[in-house]
């Protein structure tokens, strides 16, 4: 009798142990979600990230394996008519409920973003959540904020393309993942991976736009007086919620994004075309490997292309001021919005004037005319050292790029300059002159452009 019980118990234990062994062999799924947005006009940036959190959690990614970075200045913002709640679509459900405060406020930095991704032991020792992935694990990253050539913005600081891709290469070498998928939503987002992301490090990236295109917000809300979503984000989230993640593959999701996210607004200059980079074979993996295995009902945050209004991310403050002027008959309130629009336009003119004067002053060092340098978008060089010298000097001596997103959107001119320098020694001369020009002519950090 004892022998029979022992045999039966052994069978039970063996059966129960099998799924655990298979789970360990297959690895875990880890998710890092980051909103670099700050301020009410950037509502859509955080709303997208909050929606992504709700989706991956419902689809079965364990809470302990999800890390969220967000400035967290919207839910209780005085401009929020639904205090404590954030939506991602008109009449949408609250996407803020339950979102963890893993990294908020001043902790939302490029340094922390990279440290979280590589599972930094110092952060972990401080009791902070990090991505503790290993060689059998799958990692998914979604980042949204303002972007420019070869860089994306955070509330404080900015992240360069070479820094991001260097870390991804090292993580692959250190066996920090089996495969990693990165969705990036920002203007010029393709420049973060084009010519920088290798095809042999088990990383697959999808971007909202090409290296030289703006990305677009959608769905203006007259009640909240802001835009509610970034179109790339709501597109892939709509698709994720509409399909069984254990059946759909990433390549099919990419095809859906291309079909629904890519568009030409009113001219060739108003376009958005998603791109993909890296190891394209990863696109044959099921969505469930990176976003969780459960099929869940679609949320009320579905956005349909035929009934939304678009605006590029950089022009949101201008568009909101114009809409607010048109929406009120109160003369006092209207004047407030008129003054706001005038401030924004004057600030942009201020940036444009000083950039023109500076570029024109060093035109003899370059092989392009001033207007071409200012208005072209050349591909980012693999060697970013020249470009980074200019951008860091511009940030430190001219305009605080974290406070002046319009100025941030203009830094591509420095990539053009670097690509068109007549001789190498001219770089240091031109960078030094930029510092001197700013010290002499620009009221650094005082013009809030947006």
N, C-alpha and C positions, 0 to 999 in steps of 0.2 A: 504493500500500500504506500509506504514512504517513497519507494522507488518511483512509482507512478506519479505521485505528487511532485517529486523533484523534476521528473522529465517534463511534466506539464508546465511547471513554473519556469523551467529553462526555455521552453517554447515561447511562453508569454513574454519573458524578458527579451528574448531574441527579436520577437516581432516588434515590441515597443522600442527597442534600441535602434531598429533599422532606420526609421525616419530621421532620428537625431544624427546618425552617421551620414545619411544622405544630405541633410541640411548643412552639416559642417563641410562635407566634400564640395557641395555646390557653392558655398559661401553665402554671405549676407548682402543685402542692399542698403546702401548709405546714401543720404540725400543732403546736399547743402543748397539752401535757398538764400539769396542775398538781394535785398533792395538797397540801392545806393541813394535813393531819392530822399529829399528833404524839402519841406515846405508844402503848402496847400496846392500850389500849381502842379506839383509832382505827385499828386494823389494817385494817379493811375499806376505809377511805378510800384508803390507798395501794395496797392490793391491786387495787381497781378501776382505778386509774390505770395500774398496771403491766400489767394485763390489756389495757387499751386500747392501751398501747405495743406489746405483742406483736401485737395484731390489725392495727393500721395498718401496722406494719412488714411483716408477712406479706402484707398486701394490696397492697404495692408502693409505699408512700410512701418515698422515699429517706431513708436515715438522716440525711443532712445537712440534711434539711428537717423533722426532728422535734426539738422541744425539750421536755425533761422537767424539771419542778420537783418535788422531793419531799424531805422532811426526812431520809429514809434512816436511820431509827433502828429498823427492824424486823428486817432480815435477820440481824444479829448481836446482837440483843437477848437478854439472858439468859433471857427468858421464852419464847424461840423453841425448841421441841423439834427443829426441822429447821433447824439453823444454816445460814445462807446461802440459804435457800429461803423463798419466800412463795407461798401458794396463794390462789385466789379462790373455791374451792368445796371441799366435802368430797371427798377423794380426787382433788383437782385437780392439774394439773401445775404446775410451778414457773413463776410469771409474773415473777419478779425477774431471772432470768438475762439478762444482756446489757443491762439497763436502764441508760442513760447517766446519769452524775452531772453533768449540765449545770449544775444549780443545786440544791445540797443545804444542809441545816443553816440557818445564819443568812442564806443567800442567798435563801431562800424568803420573799419579802416582796411586799406589794402594789406597791411602787415598782418592783421588778424585773419583776414580772408585766406591768405596763403597758409598761415599757421594752422588754421582749422582744417584746411584741406589735406595737409600732410600729417595731421594727427599730432601736433606739437605737444611734447610732454610737459613743457612749462605751463602752458594754458591748462592742461589736464590737471596738473598739480595744484592749480589755483581753483579747482572745482568747476572749470568751464568745460562745456561739451565740445568735443572735436570729432572729426571723422577718423575712427579707429579701424580703418579698413586693412585687410590683408590680401595675400596673393590670390585668394579664391573669390574675392568680393567684387561686387559691381557698385560703381559710384555714379550718381547723377547730380549735376550742378546746374542751377538756373540762376542767372544774374541779369538784373535789369537796372539801367540808369542811363545817364547821358554818356555819349561816346564821341570821340573824335579820332583822327588818324592814329592808329596804333595805341590807343589808350581809352580807358573807361574811368568814369568819375565816381568818387565816394564822397560822403559828407565832409570828410577831411582827407586830402591827398588824392592820388590817382594811380592807377595800375597800368603799367606799360605791357605791350604785347610780348616783348622778349622776356620780361620777368615772369609772366604767367606761363609761357611755354617752356621756359627753363625749369620751372617747378614741375610741370607735367612730365617732362623727360626724366627728371630725378625720381619722381614718384614711381614711374615705370621701372627704372633701374633698381629702386629699393623694394620692388614688388608690393607696392601699396594698393594694388588693385589688379583684378583680372582684366577688366575693361572699364573705361570711364567715358561717360557721355556728358557733353557740355552744351547747354542751350544758352545763347547770349543774345540779349535784346538791347540794342543801343544804336545810335547813329554810327555809320562807318564800321559797324561791328565785324564785317568780314576782314577788316585790316588787322584784327587781333589774332587771326589764324593764318591768313594767306601768306605764304612764303615762310611761315614760322612754325606751323604745326606739322611735325613729321607724319608719315603714313605708317610707321612701324613701331609706335609706342603704345598701341592698344587704346588710343583715344579717338573718339568721334565727336565732331562739333557741328552744330547747326546754328547759323546766325540769322538775325532778322533782316539783314540787308548786305549788300556788297560792300567792298572796302571804301567806296566813294558815294554811298547813298545815305540819305536820312532815314530814320525809322519814324513810325507814325503812331500817334495816340488815336483813340476812337471813343465815341459816345459821350457827347456833352450832356451834362446834367444841369438843368436850369434851377433845380432846388439847391444842389450843393455848389453850384457855380464853379465847376471844374470838369475835367475829363476823367472818365472812370476806368479806362483800360488802355494798355498798349496792344496794338492789333496783333502783333506776332504772338504774344502771350495768350491772349484769349483764343487765338486760332488753334494753337496746339492743345490748350486745355479743353476747348470744345471737342476736339477730336478724341482726346484721351477719355473723356466722359461718355462719348457716344459709342465706343467700341470695347470689345472684350480684350483686355491687355494680354491675355494668354493666347490670343489668336492673331492680333495685329502685330506686325513687325515695324521696327523703327523706320524702315525705308518707305513703308506705306504711309506712316505719319508724315514723313518728310514730303512725300508726294502730295498729301492733303494740304500741308503748309504752302507748298509751291503753288498749288491751284487756288487757294483761298487767301493767302497772305500777300502774294505777289500782285502788284497792280501798278498802273500808271495813272496818276491823278488827273492832271490837265495838260501836261506837257512831258517831254522826255526828262526834264529835270525833277519832276515830282514822281519818283518811282521808289518802289521797295521790292527787292528780290532776295529771298532767302537763299543762302548758300550752305554747302556742307563741305567739311574738310577732314583731313586725317585718315584714319583707317575706315574706309567706306564699307568694308566687309562686316563691321559691327552693326551696320544698318539692317542686317538679316536676323538680328536677335529680336526676340519678342519684347514689346513694350514693358511687359510684366517684370522683366529682369532688372529694370531701372526705376519703374514707377509704381511697383506693387502689383500683385496678381489678381486682386479682386475686381470683378465687374460691378460698378456702382451706378445707381440712377443718375442721370444728368442733373446738375444743379440748376437753379434759376438764374445763374450767371451766364447762360448761353448768350452770345452776341452774334447777330446775323448781319452779314455784310451789306445787305440791301437797305437797311434802315439805320445806319450809323453815319456819323460825320467824322471826317479825319482832319488831323492837324499834325504837322511834324513836331517832334518832341521839343525842338529848339524854339518854336514859335508859340508854344502854349501860353506863356504870360501875355504876349501881344494879343492873341486871339481872345483870351479871357477878358482882357480889359475892353476890347471892342464889343464883345457880347454884353458885358455888364453896362456899358454906356447905352447900348440899344435897348436894354431890358427894363430900364427904370424911367419913370416920369418925374421922380423926385429930383428937383434941380440941385439940391445940396449933394445928394448921393451921386448924381450924374457928374458933378464937378470933381468929386473925389476920383472917380474912374478916369475922367479926362486928364486930370493931373498925373495919375498913375501911368496912363498910356504915354503922355508926353515925357515923363521921366525915363521910361523904358526906351523910347525912340531916341531921346537925347543921349542916353548912355551908349546905345549901339553906335550912334554916329561918332561919339567920342572914341570908342574903340577903333572903328574903321578909319578915322582920321589919323590916329597915331600909328596904326599899322601901315597905312599907305605911306606916311612920311618916313617911317623907319625903313621899310622895304625899298623905297625910292632912293634913300640915302646910301644903300649898299648895292645898288643895282649893278655897279661896275664889277662886282665880284662874281656875278652870276651870268649864265648864258641865256636867261629869259628876261623879257621885259617885265616891268613892275606889275602891270595889269594881269599878265599871264601868271606870274608868281602868286598873286592874290586870289585869282579866280580858278586856277587849275586844281585838280586833285590827282597828284601822281601817286603811283603805288609806293607803299612803304618799303624802304630798303631793309634787307636782313640785318645789316649792321646799323643799329639805332643810336649809336654813341653821339653822332653829330646832332641828330634830332633832339635827343634828350637834353643836351647842353642848352639848346635854344629854349625848349619848353620850360625847363626848370628855372632858367634865368627870367623868362617872361612871367612865370608864376611868382617868383620871389621878389622881382624888382618892378614889375608893371602892374599886373592885375592878379588878385587872388582868384584862381580859377574855380575854386570851390564855391565862391560867392558870385562869380560872374560866368554863368554857363554860356552866354553868348561869346565871350572871349575864349572860353574853352573850345567852342566849336570852330574857332578861327585858327587854331594852332597848326592846322595842316599846312599853312603857308611856310612853316619852318621846315617841314619835310620837303616841300618844293625847293626851298633855298638849298638844303643839303644836297638834293639830287642834281642841282644845277650850278654848284660851285665851280668856278673856273680853275682854281687850284686849292689843294688841301690846306695850305697854311692860312687861307682866307677865313676858314671857319672860326678860329679863335679870335681873329680880329673882329669879325662880324658879331660874334657873341658878346665880346667885351663892349662893342659899340652899342649893342642892344641894352646892356646894363646901364651904360652912361646915358643913353637916350631916355630910358625910363626914369632914371634919377632926376634928370633935368627937365623933363616935359610931362611926365604922367604922375597924377596924384594917386600913388599906389594904394590899393585896398580901399579907396574911398568911394568908388562909383559902383553901386550895386546894379549890375546890368540885368541879370537873369536870363 
